[in-house]
């Protein structure tokens, strides 16, 4: 008996209609990236594990998909090593490569390898899949697409401003109402300093980043578990629960972080970004959120996250400033900042809110019904003219029963069908039928083209 087919958990098949929707997402994001001068690159699906490991923190390293070496991967292993059943150690012997976890680290590797070909500042975008060995759940997949834009080789905060404008433009085009949340890792570092736990900054940010998911009590429990004192946790509460307008939060932070030079720097950067963006009048909400931590270790400055306001789902875009990423590949002093749109979550949001434009989903605009060999030959000539004018059209390949061909048109939501019989051929015309209204009219090829172009 044949095995029942299946796909791995956390992955999905996409139908033609779903792919039309996904391409609408990719094309919208791509068009906005082009507006701001970004250029496209691609990197391999797999990278050397030495490129990936140690860049995402301990939790991120656990979620890397490792690729088993081909050939005899047992060679060079002792019986003692095999019997130890030390999964991590054995994996390092069996696997030299891994599937990319995100697009930022491979991009940093690309910049270092191609530094002599690049003009800085380098504005690149990338739309490719990434893989994470995460526990699949609603809105969280093991294989998903990211749509990244990064600028490297510039310290200017105007880059952060432009990236927030890109976010605002993309979601305005989609019709999704969002809240753009921003924070700064320097502010978080300053907070860790003033509560007396400067060396625990990573533990603090990883825990705070989970506030939305696990709640304040569980965040506090995790902080305590990491060895942060009760006194420090108590000092942290009013800071992470700070409310009010962005201006009020900044005023409070200036006072609270007066004793921290790095904290003050973070406040200054956030103030510049927020004030500059206020001049442009973004169409979406912009909020300074101190609970935003972005768990990845490589962020060093401004950090961003975008939440949909009308759908319960995790972050649909994120990013931030990283000053040290290329340094781990031997190229120090290159600052970068970037964002990443989560295409799969955006796909789910657009589906739930039914926001896809009709033209984005409908592919074929016109179907020629096939009545036989002579009729098909005539139709093919008209079809060629129609396609030359950019109208998406096809002919049913077989001269099947009319009912079957019309059912095909209905199943594919094709709005028009063209009927060609003896009369139409004699008059050098076609009968055009509107599938929605049922109206029919005898038209020339030129009139058919004009009707469909409208």
N, C-alpha and C positions, 0 to 999 in steps of 0.2 A: 504493500500500500504506500502510495506517495506521501512524503512528509508534508504536513500542513504548512504553507508558507507563512512567514511572519517577518517583522522588522524589529530591531532592538528597541527596548524601552527608551523613551525620551527622544525618539526620532519620528518623522512623519513623511508620508507620501503627499504630494500636492497634485490635484487634478488640474486640467486645462483652465477651468474657471479660477481656481485658487492661484495658479501661476500668473494669470492675467492680473489678479489683484496684487500679487507680490511684485510684479514688474511695475505696476503703477507706483508702489511704494519706492522701489529702487530708483525709478526714473525721476520721481519728484525730488528725492533727496539729491540725486546726481545733478539735476538741473540747478538746484540752489547752490550746491558746492561750486559748480562752474561759474555762477554769478559772482562768487567771491574769490575767483582766481585759483581754485584748487585743481591739481592735476592728478590723474589716476595712476596707481601702480598696483601690482599683484605680487604676492610672495607665495612660496610653496605651502601646501596643506600641512606638511610635516617639517619640523625643524630638528636640529640636534638637541638632545635633552640638555646638554651643557648650556645651550642658548636659553632654554626655558626655565630650568630649575633655579630656585632662589630668587626669582623676580616677583613672585606673587604672594610671598609670605608662606608660613607653614601650612595654612589651610588651603591656599591655592595650589601648592605643590602636590597635595594629596589628590587634587581633582584633575591632574594631568593624565590624559590617555597615553600610555607608553606603547610603542610598537616593537614587537618581538623581532630580534635579529633573524635574518634568514640563515640557512645552513645549520651547522652543528653548534648550537649555542651552548651545549654542555661542555665543549672542549675548554680546557683551562680552568675548570671548576674541580675542586677537591671533593671527595666523598663527605668530608666534614662540613663543607659549605652547603652541600645539597641537603644533608640531614639536619642542618640547623633550622631549616624552614623559615629563615629570616626573609620575609617577602621583599622588604625594601632593598636589602643587600643583594638578593638574587636578581631583582628587577634591574638593578644598576649593571649587572653582568650580562643579562639577557637582552637589554634594550639600550640602544644608542640614540634612538630617535623617538619623537613624540608628536602627536597632533597638536597644532597650535591652540593655545588657551584663549588668546585674544589677538588683536592685530597690532597692538602697540609695541610689544617686545620684538616681534619680527620686524616691525618698521624701524626700531632703533638699530637692530642688526643690519638692516638694509642701508641705513644712513651711513653707518661706519664702513661697510664694505664698498659703498659707491660714493664716498665723500668727494673724490676727485671729479666726479661727473655732475655733482649737484650744485645748483646756485642757491645760496642761502640769503634770506630765510626761505626755507623749502616748505611749500604748502602742498601737501599730498592728501588724497583721499583713497579709500580702499573699501570695496564692497565684496566681502568673501565670508564663507562659513568658518566657524570656530567650534571647538569640541571641549566639553567639560564632563568629567566622570561624576556628575552630581546626582542627587536623588531626584528622579523625575516627579514633577507635580504640576498643578495648574500654572501655566505661564512660565514654567522653568523646563528647559529642554537640554538634552545632552549634545545635540547638534543644532546650531542656530546661526543665523547670519548677523554680522555686525556691519555697520556702515560708518566707518571712521573718517574723521578729518583731523589732521594735525598740522601745526606749524612748528618747525624746529629752526634754531639758529636766531632766535629773537627773544629778548627779555620783556619786550613791550607789553603792557596790559591792554593795549588796543587789540591784541590778538584775542584775549578773553572776551572783550566787548563784542568783536565781530562774531565769535563762535556763539555767543548768546543771541545775537541777531539772526544767525543761521537757524538756531533752534526755534526761535519765535516764528520765522518765516516758514519753515517746514511744517510746523504744526498748524499754522494759520491756513496753509494750502490744503492740509488734510481735513481741516474743519474740526480738529480735536482741541478741546479746551484743556490747557495744562497749567501746572504751577512749576515754574523754573526755580529750583532751590539752589542757592549757592552758599559756600562756606570757604574757609581757608585753613589749610593744615597748620599754618603758622599760628593761627588763633588757638587751635587745639593744642599745639605744643606749648604756647603761653599758658593756657589753662592748666596743663599738666605741671608746669613749673610752679605756678602760684599755689597749687594745692599740695606741693611738696612731693610730687611723684614724676619728676621729669624723665626718669629712666624707664617709666612704664607707658610711654606715649603710644606704642604699638598696641599694647593690651587695652588701653583706654579707648583708642579709636575703633578697634575691632568690636569691642563691646557696645559702644555708643551707636555704631552703625546698625546694630540689630534692634534699636529701640522700637521702630515701627513694627517689627515682626514678633518680638518676644515680650515687649512691655518693660516699664521702668524697674519693677521689682526683680525681674529676671536679669536685667542688665546689671543692677546693683549686686546681685548674687554672683554673677560672672566676674565682676570687678573684684569682689572680695576673694573669690576663688583664685584670682591671679595675684593675690598678695597685696592688694591695695588697701590701705588702712581705712577703718570706719570713719576716722576724722576727715580723710581726703575725700571719701565717697560723699560724706555729708556736705562738704564744701562744693562738690561738683553739682549737686541737685539744682540749686537756683540758676546755675549757669546753663545747664543743658535744657532746662525748662523755661528759659527766658522768653517772654512774649512781648507784644507791642509792634509798632511799625519798624521798618528797617532802620530808620533814623534813630528811633528810641533805643533799639538794640545796640547800634553802633555807639551811641552816647554812653550807655551803661558799660559796654565792653572797654571803652577808653579808660573809664574809672577803674574797673575790675583788673584790667591788665596793665595798669600804670607801672607796675614793678617788673614787667617782662618786656624786654626790647623786641624779641621775636614776635611776641603777641601783639604789640603795638604796630609792628610792620604789617602783620596780617590784617589788622583793622584798617590801616591806611589803604592797602590794596583793595580790600572789599569795598571801602567807601568810594574809591575812584571808579571801580567797575559799576557800582550801583548808581552813582551820580551821573556818569556818562550815559548809561543806558536810559536813565529817566528823561534825558533830553530827546531821545528818539521816540519815546512813547510806544513801548512794546504792546502788542495786542494781548499778551498773556501775563498772568501773575508772575511777579519776581519777588522771591522771599529769601532773606538771610536766615538760614536754619542751622543753629549750632549743633543740632543732633546729627547733621549730615557729616559722615566721616570718610566714606568711600574706603572700604577695608583694605584696598591694595596699598602696599608699603611704598610704592615708588612716587606717590604724589607728594609735592613739597610746597605748593602754594594754593591758588584758588582751586576749588573742587565744585562740581556741578552734578545735579541730578534732576530729572524731570518726571513728574507724576501726572497721570491723567486724572482729571477732576470728575469725570462722569462714569468711570469704570473702576472696579476694585481689581487692581493688578499692581505688580511691583514696578520698579523704575523702568521707564521706557527709553531713557537716554541718560548717559552719564559721562563724566570725564574730569579733566583737571590739568594742572600744571605739574610738570616733572622736570627737575633741574639736573638730575644725576643719571638718567637712564642710559645714555650712550657711554657714560663713564665705565660701566661694567664691561663694555666691549673694547676698552682702550682708547676711547675718544672723549676726553674730559672737556667740561666747559660749554657743552651744547645744551641750551635750555629748550624745552618744548612744552606745548600745551595742546590738548586735543579733546574731541568729543566722540561719542559712539552712539549711534541710533540703534536700538534693539529692534530689528526689522520684524522678528517673529512676534514680539509682544505688540508692536504697532499693528501688525496684521490682525491679531486677536481683538484689539481695541476697535479698529475700523469695522470689523465684522460685527461686533456687539452693538455698535452705534449705527450700523448700516450707512456708512458715509462714503462708500465707493461711488464715483460718478458712473453713470450708466455706460458711457463710451469706453471706460477703462475695462469693463468686464466683457462687453460684447465684442467678439473678434470679427467673424465674417459678417459683412453688411448685406451681401447679395448672393443668392443661390440660384443657379440656372437649373431648371428641371430638365431631365434627360428623357426625351420621348423616342429616341432612336438614333441610328447612325447619321442620317442626313441632318436632323435637327441639332445633334451634338456638334457636328462639323460647323454649322452656321453659328451656334452659340459660342464656340471657341473663338471665332473671329471677334464677336462683340466683347467677349470676356477679356481678350487681349487689350482692346481699347480701354475698357473699364479699369483694368489693373494699371495701365499706363498713367491714368489720371489719379492713381493713389487710392482707389477704392478697393477694399478687401472683398474679394469675390471668389467663388468656387463653382464647379459644376458637379452634380451628382454623377459618379463614375459609371453607374449601371442604369440601363433603361428599365428600372423596376416599376412596380405599380405606383400610381400617383400618390396614393395614401401613404406609402412607405417613405417617399421622397419628402412629402409635406411634413410627416412626423419627424423626419430628420431635421428639417428647418426649425420646427417648433422646439425640439429638444436642445438645439444649439442657440436658441433665441435669435435666429437670423431675422432681421426686421423686414426684408424684401425678398421676393422670389421673382425670377424672370421665366416666362413661359413662351416657348417657341414651337409653333406648329406650322402646317402648310400655309395658312393665311398670313401669319407673321412673316414667313420667308418670302412670300409673293410680294408683300408690301415693304420689304426690307426694314421691318420693325420688330419689336418684342412687346409682349404684354407684361406689364409690371404690376405685381400685386403687393399691397401693403399688408403684411401679416397681422398687424395690430387692428386695423380698421376693416380689412377685407376688401377695400377699394381696389379696382383694377383699371388700368388705362393702357391704351396702345400708344407706344412712344418710339421715337428713333433712338439710336445709340447715344446721340448727343443729348437728347432730352432726358434719357435715363441717367446719364452722368450728372447733369445739372440737378436732377431731383435728389440723387443720393448725396451730392455735395452739400445740399442745403441741410 
